[in-house]
Amino acid sequence: MSDLQICYNRVSRGNTVSVGGRMMADAEEVRMLAEITRLYYEEEWTQQRIAKKFNMSRSLVSKLLSKARKLGIVEIIIHDEEFHPYRKLEEELKKRFQIREAVCVSVENSENPVKTVGAAAAKYVARKLSTVKYVAMTAGTTTRQIAESFSSGVPFDHVTFVPMSGGLGEERWEIQANVVCERMAKNSGGNSLQLHAPIVLDSYEAKEMLLKQHFIKSVMEKARNAELAVVGLGSSPQYFELTESYLHGINREKDDISRRLVGDISYNYFDKEGELIDCKWNRQLISLNIEEIKRIPEVIAVTEGTEKAASLYAALKHKIVDGLVTDVHSARELIEMDRRRLMGKEN
């Protein structure tokens, strides 16, 4: 199926012609415009070749083609249902959540859904890199997949990828922010910085002291000043896994945070109102906080799986992120969640 359709709308009435509902006095001009548009769009003649045939300048041909479109002699209709089947879904997400961009991807027949969504996000990021200097990135499986999927024939040597959080240690080294940024730099021809700090400190005082160190402070400052942030979102069950691994002594039975948290962004655990939860983990975390992330001009969330829908919904409704790349099922779940909220049926 062609993605372009040319429609000629002409009705002859003596020496005048009705074009797209307008009356014109010069039928000869209309016939010439129709012939020029036919040669250009259907026969794929160049404007120079058309100019030679009609003994006119190429610039005049260009003006006549524009005139033909304005008068309705030719209409270009884009049939993108086959090539872009989720445009309406994306438009509804943008309107409903007041975000600048939404990209929906089908993972119905995908053997690796995260890879499919990551590849779509990599293409989105590639479109943005020509106008940015710093890109802040979170750790995570999805952002790592974006880095793995990224490719470009043009090197973005003016771009520096900056980690938003400290490292996760040897057990999760392949998804930590430093590794994601390093991989993005390699595949894009850009540069990367390293944040040589753990994900969390043993005390708030230790965190404050570390953040004053120049080699930490300078990287964090560049992350804050990024023009674009690419973030993954976590679901609530991850909280106890991380606190038990990195904060020894957390008592699962006494910790009531699970009742309030819905997810995290760069390991900042937040509630359904998008507010940072006051807990030991968040207080001792080495990462940009939610307010700092919000101040980055464009924050694009990349997620896969409906188990993260609650986290993504809160991030969208409370303006933590202003764009998303996600799978179709998650997109539809977000819309359904918002419908339930508007109908007063929110859980």
C-alpha positions in Angstrom: 0.0 0.0 0.0 1.3 3.4 -0.9 1.4 5.9 1.9 0.4 8.8 -0.4 -2.7 9.3 -2.4 -3.2 12.0 -5.0 -6.7 13.3 -5.5 -7.8 15.6 -8.4 -10.9 17.5 -7.5 -12.1 19.3 -10.6 -15.6 20.0 -12.0 -15.7 21.8 -15.4 -18.4 24.4 -15.9 -17.9 26.0 -19.3 -14.8 28.2 -19.2 -14.6 28.1 -15.4 -13.6 25.2 -13.1 -14.7 24.5 -9.6 -11.7 23.4 -7.6 -12.2 22.1 -4.0 -15.4 24.2 -3.7 -13.8 27.3 -5.2 -14.7 28.9 -8.5 -11.8 29.9 -10.9 -12.1 31.9 -14.1 -9.1 30.4 -15.9 -9.8 26.8 -16.9 -6.6 26.7 -18.9 -4.5 27.4 -15.9 -6.3 24.7 -14.0 -5.6 22.2 -16.7 -1.9 23.2 -16.7 -1.7 22.9 -12.9 -3.3 19.5 -13.0 -0.8 18.3 -15.7 2.2 19.6 -13.7 1.0 17.9 -10.5 0.4 14.7 -12.4 3.9 14.7 -13.8 5.5 15.6 -10.5 3.6 13.2 -8.2 2.5 10.3 -10.4 5.2 10.2 -13.1 7.9 11.3 -10.6 9.4 13.9 -12.9 11.8 16.4 -11.4 10.9 20.0 -11.3 13.7 20.8 -13.7 12.3 18.4 -16.3 8.9 19.9 -15.9 10.3 23.4 -16.3 12.0 22.3 -19.6 8.7 20.8 -20.9 6.7 23.9 -20.2 9.5 26.4 -21.0 9.5 28.0 -17.6 11.9 28.3 -14.6 12.2 25.6 -12.0 11.2 28.2 -9.3 8.0 28.9 -11.2 7.2 25.1 -11.2 7.7 25.0 -7.5 5.3 27.9 -7.0 2.7 26.3 -9.3 2.9 23.0 -7.3 2.2 25.0 -4.1 -0.7 26.8 -5.8 -2.2 23.5 -6.9 -2.2 22.2 -3.3 -3.6 25.5 -2.0 -6.5 25.5 -4.5 -7.3 21.8 -3.8 -6.4 20.6 -7.3 -4.2 18.0 -5.6 -4.6 16.6 -2.2 -2.0 14.5 -0.4 -3.5 12.1 2.0 -1.2 10.1 4.3 -2.4 6.6 4.9 -0.4 5.5 7.9 -2.7 3.0 9.5 -0.5 0.2 8.4 2.8 1.9 9.1 1.8 3.7 12.3 -1.2 1.8 13.7 -1.0 3.4 17.2 -1.1 7.1 16.3 -4.5 7.6 17.9 -3.4 5.8 21.0 -0.3 8.0 21.2 -2.4 11.2 20.6 -4.8 10.2 23.4 -1.9 9.7 25.8 -0.5 13.1 24.9 -3.8 14.8 25.3 -4.9 13.0 28.5 -1.6 13.4 30.3 -0.5 16.7 28.7 2.9 15.4 27.6 5.0 16.3 24.6 5.6 12.9 23.2 4.3 9.3 23.4 5.6 6.3 21.4 3.7 3.0 21.6 5.2 -0.3 20.5 3.5 -3.7 20.0 5.3 -6.5 21.8 2.6 -9.1 20.9 4.9 -11.3 18.9 8.2 -10.2 20.5 10.5 -12.8 22.1 12.1 -10.0 24.0 9.6 -7.2 24.8 12.2 -5.1 26.7 14.5 -5.2 23.6 11.6 -4.2 21.3 10.7 -1.2 23.5 14.4 -0.3 24.0 14.9 -0.3 20.2 12.0 2.2 19.7 13.4 4.4 22.5 16.9 4.3 21.0 15.4 5.8 17.7 13.6 8.4 19.7 16.8 9.4 21.6 18.7 9.5 18.3 16.3 12.2 17.0 17.0 14.4 20.0 20.8 14.2 20.2 21.6 16.9 17.5 20.3 19.6 19.8 21.5 18.6 23.3 24.9 18.6 25.0 24.2 16.5 28.1 21.9 13.5 28.5 21.2 12.2 32.0 20.4 8.4 32.2 19.2 6.1 34.9 20.3 2.6 35.7 18.1 -0.3 34.7 17.4 -3.1 32.3 15.4 -1.0 29.9 18.0 1.9 29.7 20.7 -0.7 29.2 18.7 -2.1 26.3 18.4 1.4 24.8 22.2 1.7 24.8 22.6 -1.8 23.3 20.1 -1.0 20.5 21.4 2.5 19.7 23.0 3.0 16.3 23.7 6.0 14.1 25.6 6.7 10.9 26.5 10.1 12.3 28.7 10.4 15.4 27.3 12.6 18.2 30.7 13.7 19.5 29.2 16.8 21.1 27.0 14.8 23.4 28.0 13.6 26.9 26.0 10.9 28.7 25.8 11.4 32.5 24.7 8.9 35.1 22.0 10.0 37.5 22.8 7.7 40.3 25.6 5.8 42.1 26.6 2.2 41.3 24.9 -1.0 42.3 28.0 -3.1 42.9 29.2 -6.2 41.2 25.9 -8.1 41.3 24.1 -5.6 39.1 27.1 -4.0 37.3 25.7 -4.5 33.8 22.6 -2.3 34.4 24.1 0.4 36.5 24.0 4.0 35.2 27.8 4.2 34.6 27.7 1.2 32.3 24.6 2.4 30.5 26.2 5.8 29.8 29.5 4.2 28.7 27.6 2.0 26.3 25.6 4.9 24.9 28.7 6.8 24.3 30.4 4.0 22.5 27.4 3.3 20.2 26.7 7.0 19.5 30.2 8.3 19.1 29.7 10.5 22.1 31.3 10.8 25.5 30.4 9.6 29.0 31.1 10.5 32.6 31.4 8.2 35.5 29.9 8.7 39.0 32.3 6.8 41.3 29.9 6.4 44.3 27.7 3.7 45.7 23.9 3.7 45.2 23.3 4.4 48.9 25.5 5.4 52.0 25.3 4.0 55.5 24.2 7.4 56.9 22.8 10.7 55.8 25.9 12.4 57.1 28.2 10.2 55.0 26.1 11.0 52.0 26.4 14.8 52.6 30.1 14.5 53.0 30.5 12.5 49.8 28.4 14.9 47.7 30.8 17.7 48.7 33.7 15.9 47.0 34.6 17.6 43.7 34.7 14.5 41.6 31.1 13.6 42.7 29.8 17.2 42.8 30.8 18.0 39.2 29.2 14.9 37.7 25.9 15.5 39.6 25.9 19.1 38.5 26.2 18.1 34.9 23.3 15.6 35.4 21.2 18.4 36.8 22.0 20.6 33.8 21.2 18.0 31.2 18.7 19.0 28.5 17.4 15.5 28.2 16.9 12.7 30.7 16.2 9.1 29.7 14.7 7.2 32.6 13.4 3.8 33.5 10.8 3.3 36.2 10.7 0.6 38.8 7.8 -1.1 40.5 7.2 -1.3 44.2 8.4 -4.9 44.9 12.0 -3.8 44.1 12.2 -1.7 47.2 12.6 -4.5 49.7 15.0 -6.4 47.5 17.3 -3.3 47.3 17.0 -2.3 51.0 17.8 -5.8 52.1 20.8 -5.9 49.8 22.2 -2.5 50.6 20.8 -1.3 53.9 21.3 -4.1 56.4 18.9 -4.1 59.3 15.7 -3.1 57.5 12.8 -5.0 59.0 10.3 -6.0 56.3 7.5 -6.6 58.8 7.9 -3.2 60.5 8.5 -1.2 57.4 5.1 0.2 56.4 6.4 1.8 53.2 5.0 -0.9 51.0 1.5 0.5 51.7 2.4 3.8 50.3 5.0 3.4 47.5 4.0 2.8 43.9 7.5 2.8 42.3 10.7 4.6 41.7 12.6 6.8 39.3 16.4 6.6 39.6 15.8 4.7 42.8 13.8 7.5 44.4 10.8 5.7 45.8 7.6 7.8 45.5 3.9 7.4 46.4 0.8 7.7 44.2 1.0 11.5 44.5 4.4 11.5 43.0 5.9 12.6 46.3 9.2 11.3 47.6 8.6 8.9 50.5 10.5 9.9 53.7 12.5 6.8 54.5 16.1 5.8 55.2 16.7 4.6 51.7 15.7 7.9 50.1 17.5 10.0 52.6 20.8 8.1 52.0 20.4 7.7 48.2 23.1 9.0 45.8 21.0 10.2 42.9 19.3 13.2 41.5 16.1 13.6 43.5 12.6 13.9 42.0 12.5 17.7 42.1 15.9 17.8 40.3 14.7 15.4 37.7 11.5 17.5 37.1 13.6 20.5 36.3 15.4 18.8 33.4 13.7 20.3 30.2 12.7 16.9 28.8 12.3 13.7 30.7 11.4 10.6 28.7 10.3 7.5 30.5 10.8 4.1 28.9 8.9 1.2 30.4 7.7 -2.3 29.4 5.1 -4.3 31.2 1.8 -3.5 32.9 3.3 -4.2 36.3 4.9 -0.7 36.0 1.7 1.0 35.0 1.0 2.4 38.5 4.5 3.8 38.7 4.3 5.4 35.3 0.8 6.7 35.9 1.9 8.6 39.0 5.0 9.9 37.2 2.8 11.2 34.3 0.0 12.7 36.4 2.4 14.6 38.7 4.7 15.8 35.9 7.8 13.9 36.9 8.2 12.9 33.3 6.8 14.6 30.2 7.1 11.9 27.6 7.1 8.1 27.3 8.0 5.1 25.2 6.1 2.0 26.2 4.3 -1.1 25.0 0.7 -1.0 23.7 -0.7 -3.0 26.7 0.8 -0.6 29.2 -0.5 2.4 27.2 -4.0 1.1 27.3 -3.7 0.3 31.0 -2.7 3.9 31.6 -5.7 5.2 29.8 -8.0 2.8 31.7 -6.5 3.9 35.0 -7.2 7.5 34.2 -10.8 6.8 33.1 -11.4 5.0 36.4 -9.9 8.0 38.3 -12.2 10.4 36.5 -15.2 8.2 37.2 -14.3 8.1 40.9 -13.5 4.4 40.8 -9.9 4.7 41.7 -8.7 2.0 44.1 
